Amino acid sequence: MTSGCSHLRPRLTPLAAFGLLLLAGLMLAPASLADVQLNNMFGSHMVLQQGIRNRVWGRAEPGEKVSVTLADQTHSTTAGDDGSWEVMLDAVQEYGGPHTLTVKGDNTIVFEDVLIGEVWVCAGQSNMQWSVNASNDADLERASADYPQIRLISVPQVGTQEPQWNFNGSWKACTPETVGGFSAVGYFFGRQLHQTLGVPVGLINNAWGGSACEAWINREKLAEDGRFEKLLARWEQMEKNKADDARLMNGNARPGNIYNGVLLPSIGYGIRGAIWYQGESNASRAYQYRDLFPFMITTWRDEWGQGDFPFYWVQLADFRAEKPEPAESDWAELREAQTMTMDALPATGEAVILDIGEGKDIHPKNKQDVGKRLARWALANDYGIQGIPCHSPRYASMEKDGSKIVLSFEHVDGGWRPFDVAEPVGFTIAGGDKVFVPAKATIREDGTIEVSAEGVADPVAVRYAWADNPVCNMFDGVGLPLTPFRTDDFPGVTVNNH
C-alpha cells in the first residue's frame, strides 16, 4: 500500500531532473568565488597612516586582475595561485580627507570617508581592554566624545593555533554612542594626540583581558629561540593532558593563540606605533619576562615590516595589600623587567603609574592619566613637540659614603617634588646580610638622594617602591613618579619560574 499522497507527486523526466540538480548546484556554490575581498582592516571611515607606503591586501579568484585607487594613484596586481593579492599605496604626505578608496576586480568595492592620519595599535590585557564606560567620569567622557576625526576599530577575541587572515569588525567614527565600549586607555591616548596635533587618529583595539605575553607571539618564533624551551615544554604537556579543555586550548594564554586569531589579521596595516598594557598574567614569571617581552616586540616589528616602530607600555600599577615590612615581590620584579626593556630595544618607553592604582582592584578606573602619560612619549619622541617631558625619573648610579648611600638620577624634570610630605618615602636599605629595612632619605641640594638607616652601618644596596603596593611619594616637578628600582641584583622570587 502506498502512502497517502504519493500519487500526487509529479514524475520528472531525466532532462528536468538534471536541470533541477544544476540549479541546486548553482545555488549552493559560493556566489563570491570570483569576487574581490579585502581584509576588514579596510573599510569606510578607516584611517590610513600618513607619510608611509600603505599595504592593501585581500583575496580574489586565482589569476584575477585587481586594481586599487586612492585619490590620484592607482596600483594593479594579479591574484596568486592561492587567491591572495596585495598592493602598496604611495605615501600620502598630507593629513586629512575624506578620500575614496576603490578596489576593482570582477566586482567593484568602494570605501568612503577615508582619512589620512596617525594610526596606533592598542594591545594587552584587561587594563587596555577596560572600557570608557567602566572608567572615571564615564558619563562626562561619553557626552564630550564628539570627535569625527578619531576613528575606532576593535578586533574580536579569537584564540587559535590556525593563522587567520581576517576578522569581524569595522571602523567607526568616535561619537558619544560609539566610544563607550572602546578601550579607555586607547581612547584617552588617541584623544590627546588628536587635540595636540590636530590630525585624524585611528585606533586599533585588540586587547584581551587576562592574556599572557606568550599568546601574542608567533609560536614558531618561540620554538626557534632556545630561551623558551621550558615554557613550550610545559604547554606541550598540558596540551597532551587537556586536549579536550576548550577554555585552555582556545584561550588567551596558549602560546600563539592571540597572535594567530587576533594580531595576525592586522599585521602589515600601516601604523605609526603601538601602546601596550600587560604583565599581570606574567608576574609569577617576571625573570622570564625580561626576555619574553622584548622578544615579542622584536617579532612584531619584524613581521610588520615597518622597522623599529614606536612601542610604549604601561608599567604595572600598585596592587594588593600594603605590607608593613619590606618583602620580596613578583610584581616589583615584573616592573623591573618592563623597565629593563627600554635598555634592550630602541624606540621604546614606559608610563609609570604607581600613584594611580587601587590596592583592592586590579583594574584602576583612572585611565585618563594613563593615556596622557603614554601620549607624552609619542608627542615628544615621534611628533617632535618641544617641552613635553615623557620619561619618569630613573635611578642612574650609587656611591657609598660611610654608613650612607648616595643615589643619582636622570630625567628629573623640574626637580624633585615629594607628594604629601616633604621627606622622601619608600626607600629601604640593606647591609651584607641582604635584609632590607625602612630607610631615612634626604634630598640634597644637587638633586641626589642620601639614604641610611640605624643599625645598618655598612650598607650595600638600596631599593625604592619594591613591593606589590608600595608606599612611596617621589615625583618630579612635572608630576611623573620615580621609576621603582633596586641597586642590587640579588636573586628574586621568580628567578627559577618558567
N, C-alpha and C positions, 0 to 999 in steps of 0.2 A: 504494500500500500504506500502510495506516495504521500509526501507531506502536503498540508492543506493548500498551499498556493503555488506549488511548483509548476502547475500548468499555465501560470500567468507569466513565467519568465520568458523573455524573448530569446529566440535562437540566433546566435551570432555566426555570420559567415566567417571563414578564415581571414578574409581581407579586412572585415570590420574588426575582428579581434586584434589583428596586427596593428590597425590604426589606433585602437584604444591603448595598446601596450606602448606604442610610440609616444602618444600624448602623455601617458603617465610618466614615461621616462623623461620627457622634456620638463614636466612639472617638478620632478624630483631632482633634476640636475641643478647644480648651483648656478643661479642666474648671473652671479657676479664673477664667473670664472675668468672672463676676459676684462673685467672692469679694473681700472687703476684704483688701488687703495693706498692710503697713507697711514703711517703711524699716527696715533691720536695726539702726539705732541703737536701736530699741525692741525689748525682749525681756525675758524673765525675767532677774533678777539685775542689771538696769540700775540706775544712779543718776540721778535727776532733780535738777537744780540747785535748791537751796533759795533761797527769797526772790525768785524771779523768775517771770514767766509763761513756762511751758514750751510750746514748739510741738510738736505731734504731727502727723505727715503720712504720707500713703500714697497708694494708688490703689484704685479700685473701678470698677464699671460706671458710665458717664456717667449722671448723674441719681440714682444710688443714695444713699439716706439713710444717714448714718454717725453713730454716737454714740460718745463716749469718756468712760469713767467712771473716776475715781480717788478713792478714799475717798468723801466725801460730795458730790463735784461731778461733774456730767455736762454735756457740751457736745455739740451736734449740728451737723451741716452736711450739704451735699449735694455729691456729686462733680461736678466740672465737665465740660465737653464733652470734655476730654481724659482724663477719669477721675481726675484728681488731686484731692485733698482735704487740708484741714488744719484743726486747731482749736488754740486757745490755752487751756491749763490755767491756772486761777488760781494765783497764787503760794502755795506752802506754806511757812509760816514756821518750822515745827518740823522739826528734824532727826530722822532715824531711819526706822522702819518695822518690819517689812516691810508693804508695801501690795500691792494687786492693781490692775492696770490692765486694764480690759475695753474692747474695741472691738467694736461691733456694726454690721453691715450686713445683707446677706442671709445672712451667716455670722457667727460669733462667735469672737473671739480673746481669750484670757485670758493675761496675763503675771503671773507670781507673783514674790514676793520682791523687790519694787521698793523701793529705799531713796531717801530724800531726803538729799542731802549736797552735797559740793563736787566739781565736775567740771572737769577740766583736759585740754586738748589737748597732746599731746607730739609735736612735729613736728621735721623737719630731715633731716639725712643720717645717715651711718653711726654717728657717735658718739651720736646719740639712738637709733638702731635697735639699737645694741650691747646684747646681752642680759645678763641677770643671770648666765646660765651662763658667759659669757665674761669676767666681771668678777672683781675681787679677792674671795677668800673665798667663791666661789660655793657651795661645799658648806655652809658655815655659813649663808649667806643663805637658801638653799633650806630648810634644816632649821628655820629660825625663822620662815618666811613663812606663819604661820597667822593671817591677818587676814581674817576673814569679812566685815568691813565695807569692805574695799578691793576694788573691782571693776575688772576689766581687759577691754578690748576692743581688738583690732588690726584695722586696715584693710589688705587686701592691696594689693600694688603693681601698679597698673594704669595704664599710660601711654597716653593717647589724646587726640585733639582733639575727640572726641564727648562732650558732657556726660553723665555717668552719674547716675542718680537713686538707685542702691542699690549694695550691695557684699556680699560673702560674709564674714560674721563674726558673732560673738555674745558677749555679756557672760559673764564667768566670775568667780566669787569667787576671791580670792587665797589660794592654798594652796601647800604645797611642790611639788605636782605641776603647778600652772599658772604659777607665777611665773618659771620658768627661762628660757623663751623670750621673755619680755616685756622691753621697754626698761628697761635698768638705771637710767639717769638718771631716767626717768619714775617707776619704782617707788620709788627712794630719795627722790625729791621727794615723792611721794604718801604714803609711809610716814611721813615727818617731819611732814607736815600732820596725818595721822590721829593720830599719837602725841601731838602737841601740842594739837590741838583736840578730840580725842575724838569726831569725827563721821565718817560714811561719806564715802569718797572714791572717785570714778570717774575712771579714766584712759583716755584715747583715744589709742592709739599708731598714728600714721600715717606714721612716719619712713621714708625711703627712702635707703639708702646711696648716696653719690656724687652726690646730686641738686643741681642748680643752682637758685638762687633764682628765676630766671625761670620755671622749670617749675611753681612753686607759685602763679603769678599768672594770673588771667583774661587770656587773650591779647587779647581785645577791649579790655580796660582798658589793657594795654600799648600797643596800637596807637593809642589815643586820646591818649596822652601823648607829646609830641614828643621828650622826653629819650631815648627808647629806639628811635628810628628806625634807628640803625645796628645795634643788636642784632637787631632784627627783619629788617632787610635782609640781614644775614649769614645768618640762618636761612632766609629765603625762598630764597636762592641755594642753600644746602645741600639744601633740600627738592626743588628742581628737579633738582639733580645726583645726588642719592642717594635718590630716591623709593622704590627697592626695598630700601633698607637698613633692615630691620625693627628692628634694635637701636637705631638712630638715631631712626627715626620713632616707635617706641613706648617710647622710653627715658625716662630721668629728667632730661634736660637740655633737651629741646624745649620752648619756651615754651608754657605752658598744659597740658602733658601731665599733670602730677601734680594740678594744680588740678581738671581735669575728671574724672580717674579715681579719685582718692583723697580729695581735700579736699571737693569739691562734695557728695558724698552725705551728709556730716555737717554741712555749713553750715546753721545755724539750730537745731541741737540746743543746748539750754540749757547754757551753760558759765559758769564763773567767769572763766577766762582760759586763756592758752597759754604753754607753755615751748618754747624753740627752741634747737637746737644745729646750726648750719650755717654755712658760709662758706668751708670748704676749697676747694670747687669753684669759687668765685668770686674766689679770692685774686688771680689774674692780672688781674682787672678790679676792683680794690679801689676806685678812684675812682668807678667806676660804681655800686658797692655803696652809696656814700653816698646816692644817690637811690633805687636799686632796693630796698634793704631796707626803709626807711621807707614806700616806696610799697606794698610787699607788705603790711605791717602795716595800713596805712590801708585798702586794698581789702578785706582780711579783715574788718576792723571794720565797714566799710560794708555788706558783704553779710551779715554775721551779724545785724546789726540790734540789737545789744546795747550800742551806744555804744562808748566807749573802754575796752573790757575790758582787764585787765592783760596785758601781753606782756613776758615775761622771757627773756633769751637767755644763752647761754654764749659768752664770748669765746674765740677760738682759743687753744689751749694751745701750749706750746713744742714745736717740731718741727724736724727736720733737724739737721745737724751744727752745733756751736758754731763760730763764726768768731773767729780771734784778733784781728782788727781791725774797727773799726766799718764797716758797709757798709749799702747800701740793702736793703730787704726788702719784698716784696709781702705777706707775712704780717703784718708790722708795719703796713702801710697798711690791710689789711683790718681788723685790730683797731681801728685809729683810726676807720675808717668805722663799725664797730659802736658804739664809744663815742659818736660824734657823734649817733647815732640817739636817745640819751637826751635830747639837747638839742632834737631836732627834734619829738619826739612826747611826749605826756603818758602817764602810767601805764606807763612802761617801766623796765627795769632790766637790769643786766649782771652776770653772775657771772664774775669774773676768775679764771683758773685757770693762770696762767703757772708755778705751782710744782708742778703735778701732771701735766704732760705727760711724754712719753718721746721723746727725740730720734730714736730708732731706730724708733718705732712711731707712726703717725698715730692709733692707737686706744689711748690710755692706759687701763689697766684700773681705775684708781681712779675709779670712777663714784659711790662713796658721797659723797665730798666735793663733787662737782659737784652732786648732788641736794640736799645740805644748803645750799650757797650759793644755789641757786635758791630753796629753801624759805624762806630768810631774807627774801627780797624779799616773798614772798607773806604770810608771817606778820606782818611789820612793816607793810606797806602796805595789805593787803587784809583782814586779820583783827585788826588793832589790838593785837597782842601787844607790850606795852611792854618796853623794854630789850633788844631784839634788833637790833643793827646789821646792816645789809644792804649798804650802799654801800661798795665798796672805796675807799680813799683816792684822791684825784684832784687833779691839778695845777690850780691856780687862777690864779696870776699870777707874774710875774718882775720883779725890779728889779736893774738893773745897779749894781755897787759897785766901780768901778775895774776891776781885772782879774778880778773875780769876778761871778757872777750868783747872786742870792739868790731862791730859789723858795718860794712859799707854796702851801699845800694845804688842801683841805677833806675832811671825812669821815674824819679821822684819829682813830678811836675808841680811847681808851686810850693815846694817844701812839704814838711810833714804837718798833718792836721789830725791828731788823735781824736776819736769820737767820744763824746760824752764827758770824759775826764781828761785832764791834761797829760797824765803819765801814760806811757805805753803799756798795754795789757795784752797778754797772750804769749809771752816768751817763757821758755823753760831752758834749763841748763843742766849739764851732767859732767861728772868727773870721769876718772878712769874706770869706775865701776859701771858706767853706762846707765846709771839710774838717773832719770830726769826729774827735776824738782822745779816748782814755780820760781821764777826769777824776777828780780827787780831790773827794770830797764830805764835808761835815761837818754834823751835826745841831746846830743852835743851840738854846739854852735855850727859845726861844719856839716851837719846832717847825718853823721854816723850815729850809731846807737850802741851804748855801753850796757852790757848785760852781766849780772853777777847774782850770787845767792849765798846767804850764810850757810856755812857747812861745806861749801864747795870751794876749797882753797886752790885746787889745781884743775880748772875746767878744761874740757876737751871738745865740747860740742854744744851748740845752741839749736833749738827748734822754735818755730813760730806757727801758731794755729795748727798744730799737729794733733788733730782729733777729728772724730766724726762731726761733732758740732762744737767747734772751738769757741771759747770766749776770748774775743780779740777786738782791737779797736783802731788799728793803724790804717790811715788813708793819706793820700797825697792831697795837695791843695785843690785838685780838680774833682776829688771825690772818688777816685779809684782806689780800691782796697789793696793793701800789700799782699802779694802772692805768698801763700803758705810755703814754708821751706824748712829744710834742716841742713846743717853744715856737715853732718856725719853721713856715713854710708853703711851703718850697721845693718845686718840682715833684718828684713821686716817679716811681718806675719804672713805675707803672701809669696815669699820668695820661692817656695817649692810647689806652688799650686799651678797646675796646667789644665 
